[in-house]
Amino acid sequence: MKPIIQTKELEITYNQGKSNEFKALKGETVEIYPQEYIILFGPSGCGKSTLLYCILGALPSSGGEIFVKGENIYKYTSDQMVRYQQSTIGIVYQSFNLIPSLNVLDNVSLPQIFAGVDSVEREARSKILLKRFGIENIAHKLPANLSGGQMQRVAVARSLINDPEILLADEPVGNLDSISAEQVMDTFEEINQKDKKTIILVTHDAKYLPYAHRVYYVRDGKLEREVINPEKAQIKKTEAGTTIITEVEKLARIYPYSSPDELRVKSIINYLTQKLNFEQLSRLEGVVKEMLEGKISGDSFLQKMITPFAQEGIGLTRSAGGMMTQKMKKMLEESRDVMRLRKMREANAPASYQRAFVRRLRAHLLDVYTGQVTPLQMKRFDEIIADRVYGITRKEDFQALLNLPLAKGGVGFGARTARAMTLYLEKLLAQGVPVAHEHEQEAL
């Protein structure tokens, strides 16, 4: 498969030749493949939006080249660039950029007016998109009468009206509350998975990184590193065909010189991360490593979370730091239950002891489920938990069985719950926290 977007030694220099010359991109080479979800992540002013607007065709390079679908877009004529920006690429901005004097329906239809589409066709297409994103009831309202989340969903619908292959998003949830932000981010994931659009999203918020197939970490105009999300099937193929059992084994292929403890840190960071900036995230890795190595206690971990950033802490509020500490302690204890169960299996411990730890793991996973669970569901849930922990089944099998209806031999939790439980169990499996040599009977 060939990249849909490719940059070669791309440079962007503002005010070139002047006293205030500034190099925003410093010779970057990137390959993005069709249907990938890519996140450009880093602090403000690092160059991530600059790269985005290069891809849009709005910011000519100072050096190097950029190709989209095999064509150098900055060699386009004016008419070719217009067609490219109308049909190949769409963009969603942080500030929505809706026309205040036009209602929602007309805002969504606007790109098709410029594309010469007749009024009947563009209105029909706009209504389909509004219905899809659950905002058809506001079609005739003006932007001033909408919430931030509604305005951004209108902007997303507008970006898709010409059915582009590539969707760009520049801090699209930066102005939204947490609930609206999650809804919009889920919308982007649906567009990527269902519509097979290539998405390139800019953010400085680490909690959104799990949405991506790959993340480019950007700092000072350079791509510091590329991180592959081990929880998503990769479109960019780096190796053929081997099945990787655990997340740590996947991470080991990405970071071949990292120790097992360093890989465990990388696995747990996204789970713990709240709304941290780039510098806080980097420092958090060190604190998590100390906790995993047993160098600090839960109380010390909390103290580091709430110590001001200028004093070498993370700089969280006491409430946020307390929540993160509890999540960390809970995950480490629950991962020990996984290791106890594996040790029992290896030692051929009595089945009753093994079942007791399977039930404990089931209770941990049910923390994310608010519905009622029948005895038959619990029996099947226990069976597939044991099979996954023992390595009999793969992650994909576990998730599929959780989602599969009871009548078809599954557990019947539904897709969203199945995904949440699967991701959490994989985090527990990844940690491999050692257990003390206690009598397991006493632990019961």
N, C-alpha and C positions, 0 to 999 in steps of 0.2 A: 504493500500500500504506500502511495506517495503522500507526502505532507500536503495539506490544503493551504498552509501558511508556512513560509520559510524566510527567515532573515539571515543574511550573511554579513558578518562584521558590521552590523548596523550602528551608525553614530548619529546623534542629534546634538547640535551645538546651537545654543541661543546666542544672539548678538555676536555672531562670528566676526572676529577681527576688531571688536571694540574693547574698551577697557573693562566692561562688565561681561565679557564672554563667559559662558557657562556651558559645560558639556554635560547634557542630561542623560545621554546614553553613550556608553564607551565601548563600541565594537562588539555588539552582542549577536550571537548566532543561536537561533531558536527554530525548532521544527514542531509544528502543531498538526495533528492528523484529523481527518474527517470524523465528526461525531464525538470528539474529545471535549471534556469539560476541564478547562485550564484556569487556574487562579494565579494572578500576579500579586504577590503578597510582600508587604514591606511598609516602612514608616512613610509619613508624608514627605513629598519632595524627593523620593528615591529614584524616580524615573519610570514607575510602573504605568502611570497614565500616559506618559509620553509615548511609550511603546504602543499602547492601545490606540492612540490617535494617529500614529504612523500606519497601523493596520487599517484604520478607517479611511485613509487617503487624505487626511487633513493636515499632515505635518511632514513635508518632504525631508528626506534624510540629508545629512551633511556628508555622509560617507557610507559605503557599503550598499547593500541592496535588500529589497523586500519583494517577495514573490507571493502571489495569491493565486492558487490553482495554476501554478506554473508560469504566470505572467508577472512581469515587473510593473506594478500598478503606477509607478511614478514615470513610466514612459507612455502612459495613456494620453490620448487627446482629451480636451475638455469634455466632449460628448461621451467618450468612453468612461471617463471618471464618473460622470453623472449616472450612467447606466450601472456602473459598478456599485455606487453608493445607494442606488435605488433597489437593485435586484439581488446582489450578492451578499450584502452586509446590512445589518441593522444595529442600532445602538440605543441603550437605555442609560439615562444620566441620573446622577444623584438628585438634581434639582427638578426632575420631572420634565421641564421645558414644554409644558402644555400651553396652547394659545388661549389666554384667558377669555377672549371674546367668542370662542367657539365652544359648543357643547361637546360632550364626551364622544358622541357618534361622529361628529365632524372632525374632532381631533384625531381619532383613530383612522378616519378615511383620508386624511390630508395627503399622505404619501402617494395614494393612488390617484389623486387629482393631478399631481405633478407627473405621474406616469401615464396620464391620458386615459385612464379607465373610466367607463361611463358610470353615471350616478347610480343606476339600478344595481350593477354588479358590485361597485365598491360599498354600497350600503349593506347589501346582503353579506358580503365578506366581513364587514365590520361587526355586524350583529352576531355572526357566528363566533367571532373572537370574544366579544363582550360576554356572550352566554357561557363560553368555555371558562372564562376567568371569574364567573359569578358576579358580573357587574352590569348585566343587561338592564337591570331596573334603574340604573342611573344614566341611561343613554342620552337623555335630554337635559341633564344638569350641566351647569357651568363648573369649571374646575374650582372656583372659589367656594363651592358648596360641598366639596369632597374632603374626605379624610386623607392623610398622607398615604396610607396603604392603598386606598382606592385610586388616588392619582398615579401611584407607581404601577398599579395593574393596568390602568389605561395606557400608560407609557409603554408597558411591555406589549400590550395588544397592538399599539401603533407600530412598534418595531417589527412585528411579525406580519403586518398587513400585506407586504409584497412578497412574503414567503422566502426570506433570505436564507442562504445556507449557513451563514455565520452571524452570531449574535454577540455583540460587545456590551459590557455593562461596567460603568465607571462608578464604583462605590454605590450601588443601586439601593442599598438599605441604610445608608448613612444618616438619612433624615427621618427614619421611622422608629416607632416604638418596637419593643421586642416581639410582640405578637404579630404585628404587621410585617416585621422583618422576616420572621420565620415563614409566613405565608408567601411572601415574595420569593424567598430563597427556594421554597418547595416548588414554586411555579417554574423557576429556572431549571430545577432538576427534572421536572416533568417535560419541559421543552427539550432538554437534552436526551432524555431516555425515550420519550414517546415520539417526538417529532424528528429525532436524530439530528438536531442542529449542533453545530460546533459552537461552544460557548467559551468566551474569554472574559473573565470577571476580575476586576481590580478591587482589592480590599486591604485594609490594615487590621482587620478583626480576625484573630486566629480561630475563633469558634466556627467559622464558615469553611475552614479548610477541608473537612471531611466530605464536602460536596464534590470536590474535584477528583478527576483521574490523576492529574499531576499538578504540583504546585511549584512555581518558580519563585524563589526568595530573592528579592531585589534590594540592593542597598547601594547608595552613592553611584547610581547609573550603571551598576554591574549586576548580572545575575549570579548571585553568590553560590546557589546550589539548586538542583532540581530534586524534588522529593516525589516519589511515586506513592499513591495511596494504596496500601495493600488490601484494603477492604473493597476495592472495585476492580472488576475485570479490565485489564489494560487493553487499549486499542493500539497504542504504540508497542509493537512487539520487540522486546529486547532479547528474548530467548525463546526457543521453540519448545513447546509442549510439555514441560515437566509439571507435575502436580505438586504444589507446595502445601504442606499440611497445616502449618501454623503461621500466625502473623510474624512471629519473631524470625522464622525461617525466610519469610518474604523480605523482611527488613534486612536480614543478613546478606541477601543478594544485592541489595541497594547499597549497604554500607559494609563491604567485605572486611574492612580493617577495624570495625567496631567490636568491642567486647560484648558478651551476653548482657552485662549490666547496662551498657550504653544503649543496647537495642531495647531493653525493657523500658528505659527512660523514654525513648522515642515513641514507644507504643502507648504509654500512659499519658503523654502530654496533651494530646487532643481531647482525651476524656476529661481531664481536669480543667482545661483552659476555659476561663470566662472571657470577658471582654478586655483582653490585654493588648497593649501595643507591642511592637516588635522587640523593643529592648526588654520589656517585662517578660515576654515569652522566652527570650534567650536566658535570662537570669533564672526563670522558673525551672529550666532543665537541670541546672546545677542543684537546686534545692530538692527536686524530686530524686535525683541521683543519690544525694545524701540520705534521704529517707529510705530508699530502697536498699542501700548498703547498711542500714542500721546505725548510721553515724549520728542521727538526730532522732528525737522522740516526736510523738504527735504534738506535744506542747511546743517544742522548738520549731516544728514545721509551721504551726499556726503563728508563732511570733515572727518568723521570717515573712510570712504572707502579709502581715499587717504593719511591719516596719516600713517607714517611708522609703521610697525608691532612692532618694538622695543619701540615705543611711545604709545602703546596700541591701535593702529589703525589696519586696515585690510592690508594695504600695497599695494593697487592697484595703477596703473598709473592713472593719471587724466582722460584719455580717458575711461579706463575700469570702473573706479568709476562713471564717469558721465553716462555711459550707464546703469550701474546697478541701479543708483538712478532714472533715467527716467523710467526704467522698474518697479521699486517699486511704484513710484508715479502713473504711468499709471494703474497698477493692482489695487491699492487701490481705485482709482476713478471709474474704471470700475466695481469693486465689489460693490460699492455703488449703481450703476445703477441696479444691480441685486436685492439688498435689496429694493430699491425704487419700483421696479416692483412687488416684493413679497408683500410689504405693500399695494400697490394699489389693488392687487388681494384680499387681506384679507379685505380691506375696501370697496370692490365693487366699485372702482373708475370707471368713464366713460371708455368705451372700447377704445375711441380715445386716452386717456392718456396712457393706457397700451400699445397700439400699438406703440406709439411714443417711449417708452422706449425699446420695443422689437427691433425697428429699430436701436436704438442706440447700443444695444448689437450686432445686426447683423453687424453693421459697425466695431465694435471692432474685431469681429471674422474674418471678411474679410481682416484684416490686413495681415493674413498669406496666402492669396490667390491672385495670380497674374493674373488669367484668367478673361475673361468677364463673367458677371452674367446676365442672362436673367430675365425679369419680373416674369416668372413662377418660376424660381429658387428662387428668392427673396421671393415670396409669400410662397412657401413651407418651405423655411429656417425660415421665421418668425414664421410659425406655430409650427415647431418642437422646436425652441428656447423657445417659450412660454410654450409648454408642458413640457420641461425639467426643466425650472425654477420653474414652478408651482408644480413640483413633480409628474406629470401625467405619465411620461415615465422615464425609467432608462437610465443610461449612455450608456449601450450597445445598446439600441434602438436608441438613438440619433446618435451615430456613424454609425450604420448600415443604417439609413435613409439618412445621408449625403453622404454615399458611393453609395447607390442604384441609378441606372440610372433613369433619368426623366421618361422614358417610363414605368417604373415599380413603379412609385409613390414616388420616392426618389428625392434628390436634384442633384445628379450626379457630385459631386466634386472629386470623386476618393478616394482610400484607404488612401494615405499618407496625403492628405489635411483633410480628415474626422478625422483621428486620431489626427492631430495637433490641429484642432478646438475643438475637444472633450476634449482633455487634458487641453486646456486653459480655456474652460468654466467651467470645474470641479474645476480648481484653483479659479476661481471667485466665484463659489458656495461655496467653502470651507471657504473663508475668512469671509463672513458674516459681513462686515464692517458696523457699525451703521451709520445711516444718521441723520443729524440735523432735527429739526421739522420745516422745511421750507414749504412753499406752493409749492406743486409739480408742479402746473401750471406755476409758475415762473421759474422752472428748465427747462421747455420746451423752 
